[in-house]
Amino acid sequence: MDVLRSVPYQRRFLSIEPLLEDLHDIDLQKIDWILVGGMSGPLWEDKSIEMAWAASLYDKAQSAGVPYFWKQISRFRPEQGTNALALVPCKT
């Protein structure tokens, strides 16, 4: 990420997918937006995302003023498609 921050571009984004561990210590300085998602395909059961990890990144992004795009979840959840992170009210 330090190399990414040093590149002279107007927009920098991180694609953090699949999210396989907690990145609570990530530095979002000079990052313009992040994409977050879980493992898809046949390995999703072995390498599932923990929602707490995604929520932690969301909080970090909100604090830094970085837009957060939630892409996909690793496994079926009954709340999927409504508000899987349960962080903010869904807007219709």
PDB file with one MODEL, atoms N, CA, C and O in Angstrom:
MODEL        1
ATOM      1  N   MET A   1       0.807  -1.181   0.000  1.00  0.00           N
ATOM      2  CA  MET A   1       0.000   0.000   0.000  1.00  0.00           C
ATOM      3  C   MET A   1       0.858   1.256   0.000  1.00  0.00           C
ATOM      4  O   MET A   1       0.438   2.293  -0.512  1.00  0.00           O
ATOM      5  N   ASP A   2       2.040   1.175   0.561  1.00  0.00           N
ATOM      6  CA  ASP A   2       2.924   2.342   0.522  1.00  0.00           C
ATOM      7  C   ASP A   2       3.301   2.681  -0.912  1.00  0.00           C
ATOM      8  O   ASP A   2       3.373   3.856  -1.270  1.00  0.00           O
ATOM      9  N   VAL A   3       3.543   1.670  -1.735  1.00  0.00           N
ATOM     10  CA  VAL A   3       3.857   1.902  -3.145  1.00  0.00           C
ATOM     11  C   VAL A   3       2.656   2.536  -3.835  1.00  0.00           C
ATOM     12  O   VAL A   3       2.816   3.489  -4.598  1.00  0.00           O
ATOM     13  N   LEU A   4       1.467   2.025  -3.579  1.00  0.00           N
ATOM     14  CA  LEU A   4       0.249   2.588  -4.172  1.00  0.00           C
ATOM     15  C   LEU A   4       0.098   4.062  -3.798  1.00  0.00           C
ATOM     16  O   LEU A   4      -0.227   4.892  -4.648  1.00  0.00           O
ATOM     17  N   ARG A   5       0.329   4.380  -2.548  1.00  0.00           N
ATOM     18  CA  ARG A   5       0.216   5.773  -2.102  1.00  0.00           C
ATOM     19  C   ARG A   5       1.227   6.684  -2.782  1.00  0.00           C
ATOM     20  O   ARG A   5       0.971   7.878  -2.935  1.00  0.00           O
ATOM     21  N   SER A   6       2.357   6.150  -3.187  1.00  0.00           N
ATOM     22  CA  SER A   6       3.405   6.967  -3.806  1.00  0.00           C
ATOM     23  C   SER A   6       3.183   7.203  -5.305  1.00  0.00           C
ATOM     24  O   SER A   6       3.842   8.057  -5.897  1.00  0.00           O
ATOM     25  N   VAL A   7       2.273   6.464  -5.914  1.00  0.00           N
ATOM     26  CA  VAL A   7       2.002   6.611  -7.349  1.00  0.00           C
ATOM     27  C   VAL A   7       1.182   7.884  -7.569  1.00  0.00           C
ATOM     28  O   VAL A   7       0.172   8.087  -6.895  1.00  0.00           O
ATOM     29  N   PRO A   8       1.599   8.737  -8.496  1.00  0.00           N
ATOM     30  CA  PRO A   8       0.920  10.021  -8.694  1.00  0.00           C
ATOM     31  C   PRO A   8      -0.366   9.908  -9.529  1.00  0.00           C
ATOM     32  O   PRO A   8      -0.388  10.283 -10.701  1.00  0.00           O
ATOM     33  N   TYR A   9      -1.415   9.394  -8.920  1.00  0.00           N
ATOM     34  CA  TYR A   9      -2.719   9.282  -9.572  1.00  0.00           C
ATOM     35  C   TYR A   9      -3.748  10.072  -8.791  1.00  0.00           C
ATOM     36  O   TYR A   9      -3.563  10.357  -7.608  1.00  0.00           O
ATOM     37  N   GLN A  10      -4.838  10.424  -9.462  1.00  0.00           N
ATOM     38  CA  GLN A  10      -5.893  11.175  -8.792  1.00  0.00           C
ATOM     39  C   GLN A  10      -6.740  10.293  -7.877  1.00  0.00           C
ATOM     40  O   GLN A  10      -7.229  10.768  -6.853  1.00  0.00           O
ATOM     41  N   ARG A  11      -6.922   9.029  -8.223  1.00  0.00           N
ATOM     42  CA  ARG A  11      -7.753   8.119  -7.432  1.00  0.00           C
ATOM     43  C   ARG A  11      -7.012   6.821  -7.180  1.00  0.00           C
ATOM     44  O   ARG A  11      -6.411   6.240  -8.084  1.00  0.00           O
ATOM     45  N   ARG A  12      -7.066   6.381  -5.937  1.00  0.00           N
ATOM     46  CA  ARG A  12      -6.469   5.097  -5.557  1.00  0.00           C
ATOM     47  C   ARG A  12      -7.531   4.268  -4.843  1.00  0.00           C
ATOM     48  O   ARG A  12      -8.229   4.770  -3.963  1.00  0.00           O
ATOM     49  N   PHE A  13      -7.650   2.997  -5.226  1.00  0.00           N
ATOM     50  CA  PHE A  13      -8.607   2.152  -4.534  1.00  0.00           C
ATOM     51  C   PHE A  13      -7.989   0.804  -4.222  1.00  0.00           C
ATOM     52  O   PHE A  13      -7.051   0.354  -4.881  1.00  0.00           O
ATOM     53  N   LEU A  14      -8.539   0.177  -3.203  1.00  0.00           N
ATOM     54  CA  LEU A  14      -8.126  -1.159  -2.811  1.00  0.00           C
ATOM     55  C   LEU A  14      -9.273  -2.119  -3.058  1.00  0.00           C
ATOM     56  O   LEU A  14     -10.419  -1.831  -2.715  1.00  0.00           O
ATOM     57  N   SER A  15      -8.965  -3.244  -3.644  1.00  0.00           N
ATOM     58  CA  SER A  15      -9.926  -4.322  -3.782  1.00  0.00           C
ATOM     59  C   SER A  15      -9.518  -5.381  -2.763  1.00  0.00           C
ATOM     60  O   SER A  15      -8.580  -6.146  -2.988  1.00  0.00           O
ATOM     61  N   ILE A  16     -10.223  -5.415  -1.660  1.00  0.00           N
ATOM     62  CA  ILE A  16      -9.882  -6.324  -0.563  1.00  0.00           C
ATOM     63  C   ILE A  16     -10.852  -7.497  -0.622  1.00  0.00           C
ATOM     64  O   ILE A  16     -11.796  -7.596   0.162  1.00  0.00           O
ATOM     65  N   GLU A  17     -10.589  -8.367  -1.565  1.00  0.00           N
ATOM     66  CA  GLU A  17     -11.430  -9.532  -1.776  1.00  0.00           C
ATOM     67  C   GLU A  17     -10.613 -10.664  -2.384  1.00  0.00           C
ATOM     68  O   GLU A  17      -9.931 -10.457  -3.388  1.00  0.00           O
ATOM     69  N   PRO A  18     -10.665 -11.796  -1.826  1.00  0.00           N
ATOM     70  CA  PRO A  18     -11.453 -12.104  -0.652  1.00  0.00           C
ATOM     71  C   PRO A  18     -10.771 -11.607   0.630  1.00  0.00           C
ATOM     72  O   PRO A  18      -9.548 -11.658   0.763  1.00  0.00           O
ATOM     73  N   LEU A  19     -11.578 -11.137   1.546  1.00  0.00           N
ATOM     74  CA  LEU A  19     -11.090 -10.726   2.858  1.00  0.00           C
ATOM     75  C   LEU A  19     -10.923 -11.993   3.684  1.00  0.00           C
ATOM     76  O   LEU A  19     -11.906 -12.647   4.029  1.00  0.00           O
ATOM     77  N   LEU A  20      -9.680 -12.338   4.002  1.00  0.00           N
ATOM     78  CA  LEU A  20      -9.387 -13.610   4.668  1.00  0.00           C
ATOM     79  C   LEU A  20      -8.914 -13.456   6.103  1.00  0.00           C
ATOM     80  O   LEU A  20      -8.685 -14.449   6.794  1.00  0.00           O
ATOM     81  N   GLU A  21      -8.764 -12.202   6.560  1.00  0.00           N
ATOM     82  CA  GLU A  21      -8.333 -11.975   7.939  1.00  0.00           C
ATOM     83  C   GLU A  21      -8.727 -10.562   8.357  1.00  0.00           C
ATOM     84  O   GLU A  21      -9.126  -9.737   7.535  1.00  0.00           O
ATOM     85  N   ASP A  22      -8.607 -10.313   9.635  1.00  0.00           N
ATOM     86  CA  ASP A  22      -8.929  -8.999  10.173  1.00  0.00           C
ATOM     87  C   ASP A  22      -7.823  -8.018   9.791  1.00  0.00           C
ATOM     88  O   ASP A  22      -6.645  -8.276  10.038  1.00  0.00           O
ATOM     89  N   LEU A  23      -8.203  -6.900   9.191  1.00  0.00           N
ATOM     90  CA  LEU A  23      -7.242  -5.874   8.790  1.00  0.00           C
ATOM     91  C   LEU A  23      -7.441  -4.605   9.622  1.00  0.00           C
ATOM     92  O   LEU A  23      -7.402  -3.496   9.089  1.00  0.00           O
ATOM     93  N   HIS A  24      -7.651  -4.772  10.913  1.00  0.00           N
ATOM     94  CA  HIS A  24      -7.956  -3.649  11.786  1.00  0.00           C
ATOM     95  C   HIS A  24      -6.851  -2.591  11.824  1.00  0.00           C
ATOM     96  O   HIS A  24      -7.115  -1.439  12.171  1.00  0.00           O
ATOM     97  N   ASP A  25      -5.643  -2.960  11.479  1.00  0.00           N
ATOM     98  CA  ASP A  25      -4.528  -2.006  11.524  1.00  0.00           C
ATOM     99  C   ASP A  25      -4.211  -1.389  10.154  1.00  0.00           C
ATOM    100  O   ASP A  25      -3.162  -0.766   9.991  1.00  0.00           O
ATOM    101  N   ILE A  26      -5.091  -1.553   9.184  1.00  0.00           N
ATOM    102  CA  ILE A  26      -4.862  -1.018   7.844  1.00  0.00           C
ATOM    103  C   ILE A  26      -4.833   0.513   7.872  1.00  0.00           C
ATOM    104  O   ILE A  26      -5.613   1.149   8.581  1.00  0.00           O
ATOM    105  N   ASP A  27      -3.938   1.080   7.102  1.00  0.00           N
ATOM    106  CA  ASP A  27      -3.811   2.540   6.996  1.00  0.00           C
ATOM    107  C   ASP A  27      -4.462   2.979   5.686  1.00  0.00           C
ATOM    108  O   ASP A  27      -3.968   2.649   4.608  1.00  0.00           O
ATOM    109  N   LEU A  28      -5.557   3.714   5.772  1.00  0.00           N
ATOM    110  CA  LEU A  28      -6.284   4.146   4.580  1.00  0.00           C
ATOM    111  C   LEU A  28      -5.895   5.551   4.130  1.00  0.00           C
ATOM    112  O   LEU A  28      -6.586   6.159   3.311  1.00  0.00           O
ATOM    113  N   GLN A  29      -4.812   6.055   4.654  1.00  0.00           N
ATOM    114  CA  GLN A  29      -4.340   7.380   4.244  1.00  0.00           C
ATOM    115  C   GLN A  29      -4.043   7.377   2.745  1.00  0.00           C
ATOM    116  O   GLN A  29      -3.361   6.481   2.247  1.00  0.00           O
ATOM    117  N   LYS A  30      -4.552   8.374   2.031  1.00  0.00           N
ATOM    118  CA  LYS A  30      -4.398   8.550   0.581  1.00  0.00           C
ATOM    119  C   LYS A  30      -5.056   7.448  -0.244  1.00  0.00           C
ATOM    120  O   LYS A  30      -4.689   7.239  -1.400  1.00  0.00           O
ATOM    121  N   ILE A  31      -6.023   6.743   0.338  1.00  0.00           N
ATOM    122  CA  ILE A  31      -6.819   5.753  -0.385  1.00  0.00           C
ATOM    123  C   ILE A  31      -8.191   6.382  -0.597  1.00  0.00           C
ATOM    124  O   ILE A  31      -8.780   6.909   0.346  1.00  0.00           O
ATOM    125  N   ASP A  32      -8.706   6.333  -1.824  1.00  0.00           N
ATOM    126  CA  ASP A  32      -9.937   7.029  -2.160  1.00  0.00           C
ATOM    127  C   ASP A  32     -11.199   6.183  -2.010  1.00  0.00           C
ATOM    128  O   ASP A  32     -12.279   6.731  -1.789  1.00  0.00           O
ATOM    129  N   TRP A  33     -11.090   4.894  -2.122  1.00  0.00           N
ATOM    130  CA  TRP A  33     -12.216   4.024  -1.846  1.00  0.00           C
ATOM    131  C   TRP A  33     -11.751   2.584  -1.768  1.00  0.00           C
ATOM    132  O   TRP A  33     -10.693   2.232  -2.290  1.00  0.00           O
ATOM    133  N   ILE A  34     -12.562   1.741  -1.103  1.00  0.00           N
ATOM    134  CA  ILE A  34     -12.216   0.325  -0.971  1.00  0.00           C
ATOM    135  C   ILE A  34     -13.416  -0.542  -1.363  1.00  0.00           C
ATOM    136  O   ILE A  34     -14.574  -0.181  -1.150  1.00  0.00           O
ATOM    137  N   LEU A  35     -13.095  -1.683  -1.935  1.00  0.00           N
ATOM    138  CA  LEU A  35     -14.073  -2.724  -2.247  1.00  0.00           C
ATOM    139  C   LEU A  35     -13.772  -3.890  -1.313  1.00  0.00           C
ATOM    140  O   LEU A  35     -12.614  -4.270  -1.144  1.00  0.00           O
ATOM    141  N   VAL A  36     -14.799  -4.450  -0.714  1.00  0.00           N
ATOM    142  CA  VAL A  36     -14.608  -5.546   0.241  1.00  0.00           C
ATOM    143  C   VAL A  36     -15.557  -6.675  -0.117  1.00  0.00           C
ATOM    144  O   VAL A  36     -16.715  -6.442  -0.464  1.00  0.00           O
ATOM    145  N   GLY A  37     -15.059  -7.896  -0.029  1.00  0.00           N
ATOM    146  CA  GLY A  37     -15.917  -9.044  -0.302  1.00  0.00           C
ATOM    147  C   GLY A  37     -15.324 -10.332   0.223  1.00  0.00           C
ATOM    148  O   GLY A  37     -14.149 -10.394   0.585  1.00  0.00           O
ATOM    149  N   GLY A  38     -16.150 -11.352   0.258  1.00  0.00           N
ATOM    150  CA  GLY A  38     -15.723 -12.663   0.721  1.00  0.00           C
ATOM    151  C   GLY A  38     -15.321 -13.568  -0.429  1.00  0.00           C
ATOM    152  O   GLY A  38     -15.415 -13.201  -1.601  1.00  0.00           O
ATOM    153  N   MET A  39     -14.879 -14.732  -0.071  1.00  0.00           N
ATOM    154  CA  MET A  39     -14.457 -15.742  -1.039  1.00  0.00           C
ATOM    155  C   MET A  39     -15.671 -16.285  -1.786  1.00  0.00           C
ATOM    156  O   MET A  39     -16.710 -16.556  -1.183  1.00  0.00           O
ATOM    157  N   SER A  40     -15.536 -16.439  -3.083  1.00  0.00           N
ATOM    158  CA  SER A  40     -16.592 -17.076  -3.863  1.00  0.00           C
ATOM    159  C   SER A  40     -16.041 -18.368  -4.444  1.00  0.00           C
ATOM    160  O   SER A  40     -14.850 -18.658  -4.329  1.00  0.00           O
ATOM    161  N   GLY A  41     -16.898 -19.120  -5.054  1.00  0.00           N
ATOM    162  CA  GLY A  41     -16.462 -20.358  -5.676  1.00  0.00           C
ATOM    163  C   GLY A  41     -16.367 -21.503  -4.689  1.00  0.00           C
ATOM    164  O   GLY A  41     -16.871 -21.411  -3.569  1.00  0.00           O
ATOM    165  N   PRO A  42     -15.717 -22.588  -5.106  1.00  0.00           N
ATOM    166  CA  PRO A  42     -15.720 -23.812  -4.304  1.00  0.00           C
ATOM    167  C   PRO A  42     -14.966 -23.715  -2.968  1.00  0.00           C
ATOM    168  O   PRO A  42     -15.142 -24.579  -2.109  1.00  0.00           O
ATOM    169  N   LEU A  43     -14.150 -22.708  -2.781  1.00  0.00           N
ATOM    170  CA  LEU A  43     -13.386 -22.605  -1.532  1.00  0.00           C
ATOM    171  C   LEU A  43     -14.092 -21.794  -0.452  1.00  0.00           C
ATOM    172  O   LEU A  43     -13.554 -21.653   0.646  1.00  0.00           O
ATOM    173  N   TRP A  44     -15.281 -21.255  -0.727  1.00  0.00           N
ATOM    174  CA  TRP A  44     -15.901 -20.343   0.223  1.00  0.00           C
ATOM    175  C   TRP A  44     -16.145 -20.970   1.585  1.00  0.00           C
ATOM    176  O   TRP A  44     -16.071 -20.276   2.599  1.00  0.00           O
ATOM    177  N   GLU A  45     -16.435 -22.271   1.634  1.00  0.00           N
ATOM    178  CA  GLU A  45     -16.690 -22.903   2.935  1.00  0.00           C
ATOM    179  C   GLU A  45     -15.428 -22.995   3.772  1.00  0.00           C
ATOM    180  O   GLU A  45     -15.486 -22.877   4.996  1.00  0.00           O
ATOM    181  N   ASP A  46     -14.287 -23.204   3.130  1.00  0.00           N
ATOM    182  CA  ASP A  46     -13.023 -23.320   3.854  1.00  0.00           C
ATOM    183  C   ASP A  46     -12.430 -21.964   4.210  1.00  0.00           C
ATOM    184  O   ASP A  46     -11.669 -21.851   5.171  1.00  0.00           O
ATOM    185  N   LYS A  47     -12.770 -20.941   3.445  1.00  0.00           N
ATOM    186  CA  LYS A  47     -12.182 -19.616   3.632  1.00  0.00           C
ATOM    187  C   LYS A  47     -13.271 -18.558   3.723  1.00  0.00           C
ATOM    188  O   LYS A  47     -13.306 -17.614   2.933  1.00  0.00           O
ATOM    189  N   SER A  48     -14.142 -18.726   4.679  1.00  0.00           N
ATOM    190  CA  SER A  48     -15.273 -17.813   4.836  1.00  0.00           C
ATOM    191  C   SER A  48     -14.845 -16.507   5.484  1.00  0.00           C
ATOM    192  O   SER A  48     -13.915 -16.460   6.289  1.00  0.00           O
ATOM    193  N   ILE A  49     -15.542 -15.465   5.114  1.00  0.00           N
ATOM    194  CA  ILE A  49     -15.304 -14.151   5.690  1.00  0.00           C
ATOM    195  C   ILE A  49     -15.989 -14.071   7.054  1.00  0.00           C
ATOM    196  O   ILE A  49     -17.073 -14.621   7.247  1.00  0.00           O
ATOM    197  N   GLU A  50     -15.359 -13.396   7.975  1.00  0.00           N
ATOM    198  CA  GLU A  50     -15.987 -13.099   9.256  1.00  0.00           C
ATOM    199  C   GLU A  50     -16.596 -11.705   9.135  1.00  0.00           C
ATOM    200  O   GLU A  50     -15.902 -10.751   8.782  1.00  0.00           O
ATOM    201  N   MET A  51     -17.871 -11.586   9.421  1.00  0.00           N
ATOM    202  CA  MET A  51     -18.544 -10.305   9.275  1.00  0.00           C
ATOM    203  C   MET A  51     -17.928  -9.226  10.156  1.00  0.00           C
ATOM    204  O   MET A  51     -17.981  -8.046   9.810  1.00  0.00           O
ATOM    205  N   ALA A  52     -17.352  -9.607  11.273  1.00  0.00           N
ATOM    206  CA  ALA A  52     -16.685  -8.631  12.144  1.00  0.00           C
ATOM    207  C   ALA A  52     -15.505  -7.986  11.428  1.00  0.00           C
ATOM    208  O   ALA A  52     -15.216  -6.810  11.653  1.00  0.00           O
ATOM    209  N   TRP A  53     -14.817  -8.738  10.566  1.00  0.00           N
ATOM    210  CA  TRP A  53     -13.694  -8.170   9.807  1.00  0.00           C
ATOM    211  C   TRP A  53     -14.207  -7.107   8.847  1.00  0.00           C
ATOM    212  O   TRP A  53     -13.636  -6.021   8.750  1.00  0.00           O
ATOM    213  N   ALA A  54     -15.286  -7.423   8.139  1.00  0.00           N
ATOM    214  CA  ALA A  54     -15.868  -6.475   7.186  1.00  0.00           C
ATOM    215  C   ALA A  54     -16.403  -5.248   7.916  1.00  0.00           C
ATOM    216  O   ALA A  54     -16.249  -4.124   7.438  1.00  0.00           O
ATOM    217  N   ALA A  55     -17.022  -5.455   9.053  1.00  0.00           N
ATOM    218  CA  ALA A  55     -17.559  -4.335   9.836  1.00  0.00           C
ATOM    219  C   ALA A  55     -16.433  -3.443  10.348  1.00  0.00           C
ATOM    220  O   ALA A  55     -16.571  -2.221  10.376  1.00  0.00           O
ATOM    221  N   SER A  56     -15.331  -4.044  10.749  1.00  0.00           N
ATOM    222  CA  SER A  56     -14.173  -3.278  11.211  1.00  0.00           C
ATOM    223  C   SER A  56     -13.619  -2.401  10.094  1.00  0.00           C
ATOM    224  O   SER A  56     -13.276  -1.242  10.325  1.00  0.00           O
ATOM    225  N   LEU A  57     -13.531  -2.948   8.889  1.00  0.00           N
ATOM    226  CA  LEU A  57     -13.075  -2.161   7.742  1.00  0.00           C
ATOM    227  C   LEU A  57     -14.056  -1.042   7.415  1.00  0.00           C
ATOM    228  O   LEU A  57     -13.652   0.063   7.053  1.00  0.00           O
ATOM    229  N   TYR A  58     -15.337  -1.333   7.543  1.00  0.00           N
ATOM    230  CA  TYR A  58     -16.355  -0.313   7.304  1.00  0.00           C
ATOM    231  C   TYR A  58     -16.171   0.849   8.281  1.00  0.00           C
ATOM    232  O   TYR A  58     -16.171   2.013   7.880  1.00  0.00           O
ATOM    233  N   ASP A  59     -16.017   0.529   9.549  1.00  0.00           N
ATOM    234  CA  ASP A  59     -15.803   1.569  10.564  1.00  0.00           C
ATOM    235  C   ASP A  59     -14.553   2.380  10.266  1.00  0.00           C
ATOM    236  O   ASP A  59     -14.556   3.606  10.378  1.00  0.00           O
ATOM    237  N   LYS A  60     -13.495   1.696   9.891  1.00  0.00           N
ATOM    238  CA  LYS A  60     -12.228   2.368   9.569  1.00  0.00           C
ATOM    239  C   LYS A  60     -12.420   3.306   8.370  1.00  0.00           C
ATOM    240  O   LYS A  60     -11.941   4.440   8.381  1.00  0.00           O
ATOM    241  N   ALA A  61     -13.118   2.829   7.345  1.00  0.00           N
ATOM    242  CA  ALA A  61     -13.370   3.640   6.154  1.00  0.00           C
ATOM    243  C   ALA A  61     -14.223   4.860   6.507  1.00  0.00           C
ATOM    244  O   ALA A  61     -13.944   5.969   6.050  1.00  0.00           O
ATOM    245  N   GLN A  62     -15.253   4.654   7.312  1.00  0.00           N
ATOM    246  CA  GLN A  62     -16.108   5.768   7.713  1.00  0.00           C
ATOM    247  C   GLN A  62     -15.297   6.824   8.468  1.00  0.00           C
ATOM    248  O   GLN A  62     -15.447   8.020   8.215  1.00  0.00           O
ATOM    249  N   SER A  63     -14.460   6.394   9.372  1.00  0.00           N
ATOM    250  CA  SER A  63     -13.626   7.324  10.140  1.00  0.00           C
ATOM    251  C   SER A  63     -12.668   8.105   9.247  1.00  0.00           C
ATOM    252  O   SER A  63     -12.372   9.270   9.514  1.00  0.00           O
ATOM    253  N   ALA A  64     -12.185   7.460   8.188  1.00  0.00           N
ATOM    254  CA  ALA A  64     -11.223   8.091   7.276  1.00  0.00           C
ATOM    255  C   ALA A  64     -11.903   8.849   6.136  1.00  0.00           C
ATOM    256  O   ALA A  64     -11.231   9.514   5.348  1.00  0.00           O
ATOM    257  N   GLY A  65     -13.235   8.754   6.045  1.00  0.00           N
ATOM    258  CA  GLY A  65     -13.951   9.410   4.951  1.00  0.00           C
ATOM    259  C   GLY A  65     -13.742   8.723   3.617  1.00  0.00           C
ATOM    260  O   GLY A  65     -13.805   9.362   2.566  1.00  0.00           O
ATOM    261  N   VAL A  66     -13.493   7.414   3.654  1.00  0.00           N
ATOM    262  CA  VAL A  66     -13.234   6.629   2.439  1.00  0.00           C
ATOM    263  C   VAL A  66     -14.497   5.846   2.080  1.00  0.00           C
ATOM    264  O   VAL A  66     -14.995   5.087   2.912  1.00  0.00           O
ATOM    265  N   PRO A  67     -15.030   6.008   0.861  1.00  0.00           N
ATOM    266  CA  PRO A  67     -16.192   5.221   0.450  1.00  0.00           C
ATOM    267  C   PRO A  67     -15.891   3.721   0.496  1.00  0.00           C
ATOM    268  O   PRO A  67     -14.797   3.278   0.147  1.00  0.00           O
ATOM    269  N   TYR A  68     -16.876   2.967   0.929  1.00  0.00           N
ATOM    270  CA  TYR A  68     -16.763   1.523   1.144  1.00  0.00           C
ATOM    271  C   TYR A  68     -17.806   0.839   0.272  1.00  0.00           C
ATOM    272  O   TYR A  68     -18.997   1.132   0.377  1.00  0.00           O
ATOM    273  N   PHE A  69     -17.364  -0.062  -0.582  1.00  0.00           N
ATOM    274  CA  PHE A  69     -18.277  -0.809  -1.437  1.00  0.00           C
ATOM    275  C   PHE A  69     -18.260  -2.266  -1.006  1.00  0.00           C
ATOM    276  O   PHE A  69     -17.227  -2.931  -1.091  1.00  0.00           O
ATOM    277  N   TRP A  70     -19.386  -2.758  -0.550  1.00  0.00           N
ATOM    278  CA  TRP A  70     -19.523  -4.158  -0.140  1.00  0.00           C
ATOM    279  C   TRP A  70     -19.935  -4.973  -1.347  1.00  0.00           C
ATOM    280  O   TRP A  70     -20.988  -4.724  -1.934  1.00  0.00           O
ATOM    281  N   LYS A  71     -19.111  -5.950  -1.728  1.00  0.00           N
ATOM    282  CA  LYS A  71     -19.339  -6.683  -2.964  1.00  0.00           C
ATOM    283  C   LYS A  71     -20.096  -7.991  -2.768  1.00  0.00           C
ATOM    284  O   LYS A  71     -21.108  -8.222  -3.429  1.00  0.00           O
ATOM    285  N   GLN A  72     -19.623  -8.842  -1.876  1.00  0.00           N
ATOM    286  CA  GLN A  72     -20.285 -10.138  -1.725  1.00  0.00           C
ATOM    287  C   GLN A  72     -19.910 -10.773  -0.400  1.00  0.00           C
ATOM    288  O   GLN A  72     -18.914 -10.424   0.232  1.00  0.00           O
ATOM    289  N   ILE A  73     -20.735 -11.705  -0.012  1.00  0.00           N
ATOM    290  CA  ILE A  73     -20.507 -12.454   1.219  1.00  0.00           C
ATOM    291  C   ILE A  73     -20.029 -13.853   0.839  1.00  0.00           C
ATOM    292  O   ILE A  73     -20.293 -14.311  -0.273  1.00  0.00           O
ATOM    293  N   SER A  74     -19.347 -14.519   1.721  1.00  0.00           N
ATOM    294  CA  SER A  74     -18.809 -15.843   1.420  1.00  0.00           C
ATOM    295  C   SER A  74     -19.861 -16.937   1.429  1.00  0.00           C
ATOM    296  O   SER A  74     -19.781 -17.887   0.651  1.00  0.00           O
ATOM    297  N   ARG A  75     -20.835 -16.808   2.296  1.00  0.00           N
ATOM    298  CA  ARG A  75     -21.776 -17.906   2.479  1.00  0.00           C
ATOM    299  C   ARG A  75     -23.195 -17.366   2.583  1.00  0.00           C
ATOM    300  O   ARG A  75     -23.412 -16.166   2.750  1.00  0.00           O
ATOM    301  N   PHE A  76     -24.139 -18.265   2.483  1.00  0.00           N
ATOM    302  CA  PHE A  76     -25.536 -17.875   2.587  1.00  0.00           C
ATOM    303  C   PHE A  76     -25.811 -17.305   3.967  1.00  0.00           C
ATOM    304  O   PHE A  76     -25.401 -17.862   4.986  1.00  0.00           O
ATOM    305  N   ARG A  77     -26.500 -16.208   3.975  1.00  0.00           N
ATOM    306  CA  ARG A  77     -26.982 -15.590   5.216  1.00  0.00           C
ATOM    307  C   ARG A  77     -28.434 -15.204   4.981  1.00  0.00           C
ATOM    308  O   ARG A  77     -28.767 -14.731   3.895  1.00  0.00           O
ATOM    309  N   PRO A  78     -29.297 -15.388   5.953  1.00  0.00           N
ATOM    310  CA  PRO A  78     -30.685 -14.999   5.746  1.00  0.00           C
ATOM    311  C   PRO A  78     -30.841 -13.507   5.487  1.00  0.00           C
ATOM    312  O   PRO A  78     -31.787 -13.090   4.820  1.00  0.00           O
ATOM    313  N   GLU A  79     -29.929 -12.706   6.005  1.00  0.00           N
ATOM    314  CA  GLU A  79     -30.015 -11.263   5.812  1.00  0.00           C
ATOM    315  C   GLU A  79     -29.388 -10.806   4.504  1.00  0.00           C
ATOM    316  O   GLU A  79     -29.421  -9.616   4.189  1.00  0.00           O
ATOM    317  N   GLN A  80     -28.822 -11.720   3.742  1.00  0.00           N
ATOM    318  CA  GLN A  80     -28.180 -11.380   2.486  1.00  0.00           C
ATOM    319  C   GLN A  80     -29.172 -10.664   1.577  1.00  0.00           C
ATOM    320  O   GLN A  80     -30.310 -11.102   1.403  1.00  0.00           O
ATOM    321  N   GLY A  81     -28.721  -9.568   1.010  1.00  0.00           N
ATOM    322  CA  GLY A  81     -29.574  -8.815   0.113  1.00  0.00           C
ATOM    323  C   GLY A  81     -30.338  -7.703   0.804  1.00  0.00           C
ATOM    324  O   GLY A  81     -30.969  -6.883   0.137  1.00  0.00           O
ATOM    325  N   THR A  82     -30.295  -7.660   2.128  1.00  0.00           N
ATOM    326  CA  THR A  82     -30.973  -6.572   2.830  1.00  0.00           C
ATOM    327  C   THR A  82     -29.944  -5.672   3.490  1.00  0.00           C
ATOM    328  O   THR A  82     -29.774  -4.524   3.077  1.00  0.00           O
ATOM    329  N   ASN A  83     -29.269  -6.161   4.488  1.00  0.00           N
ATOM    330  CA  ASN A  83     -28.271  -5.380   5.197  1.00  0.00           C
ATOM    331  C   ASN A  83     -27.330  -6.343   5.903  1.00  0.00           C
ATOM    332  O   ASN A  83     -27.363  -6.461   7.127  1.00  0.00           O
ATOM    333  N   ALA A  84     -26.501  -7.022   5.144  1.00  0.00           N
ATOM    334  CA  ALA A  84     -25.660  -8.088   5.685  1.00  0.00           C
ATOM    335  C   ALA A  84     -24.710  -7.610   6.773  1.00  0.00           C
ATOM    336  O   ALA A  84     -24.392  -8.369   7.689  1.00  0.00           O
ATOM    337  N   LEU A  85     -24.254  -6.370   6.689  1.00  0.00           N
ATOM    338  CA  LEU A  85     -23.340  -5.880   7.712  1.00  0.00           C
ATOM    339  C   LEU A  85     -24.086  -5.358   8.935  1.00  0.00           C
ATOM    340  O   LEU A  85     -23.491  -5.218  10.004  1.00  0.00           O
ATOM    341  N   ALA A  86     -25.362  -5.071   8.800  1.00  0.00           N
ATOM    342  CA  ALA A  86     -26.191  -4.587   9.893  1.00  0.00           C
ATOM    343  C   ALA A  86     -25.579  -3.359  10.557  1.00  0.00           C
ATOM    344  O   ALA A  86     -25.610  -3.219  11.779  1.00  0.00           O
ATOM    345  N   LEU A  87     -25.022  -2.473   9.735  1.00  0.00           N
ATOM    346  CA  LEU A  87     -24.349  -1.297  10.270  1.00  0.00           C
ATOM    347  C   LEU A  87     -25.183  -0.038  10.138  1.00  0.00           C
ATOM    348  O   LEU A  87     -25.201   0.804  11.036  1.00  0.00           O
ATOM    349  N   VAL A  88     -25.866   0.086   9.030  1.00  0.00           N
ATOM    350  CA  VAL A  88     -26.674   1.286   8.787  1.00  0.00           C
ATOM    351  C   VAL A  88     -28.015   0.846   8.220  1.00  0.00           C
ATOM    352  O   VAL A  88     -28.103  -0.209   7.592  1.00  0.00           O
ATOM    353  N   PRO A  89     -29.051   1.634   8.430  1.00  0.00           N
ATOM    354  CA  PRO A  89     -30.353   1.240   7.872  1.00  0.00           C
ATOM    355  C   PRO A  89     -30.276   1.144   6.345  1.00  0.00           C
ATOM    356  O   PRO A  89     -29.635   1.968   5.693  1.00  0.00           O
ATOM    357  N   CYS A  90     -30.929   0.141   5.797  1.00  0.00           N
ATOM    358  CA  CYS A  90     -30.988  -0.003   4.341  1.00  0.00           C
ATOM    359  C   CYS A  90     -31.869   1.079   3.772  1.00  0.00           C
ATOM    360  O   CYS A  90     -32.920   1.390   4.332  1.00  0.00           O
ATOM    361  N   LYS A  91     -31.449   1.658   2.660  1.00  0.00           N
ATOM    362  CA  LYS A  91     -32.245   2.673   1.981  1.00  0.00           C
ATOM    363  C   LYS A  91     -32.939   2.016   0.806  1.00  0.00           C
ATOM    364  O   LYS A  91     -32.319   1.261   0.057  1.00  0.00           O
ATOM    365  N   THR A  92     -34.198   2.295   0.642  1.00  0.00           N
ATOM    366  CA  THR A  92     -34.944   1.702  -0.471  1.00  0.00           C
ATOM    367  C   THR A  92     -35.209   2.740  -1.524  1.00  0.00           C
ATOM    368  O   THR A  92     -35.827   2.439  -2.545  1.00  0.00           O
TER     369      THR A  92
ENDMDL
END
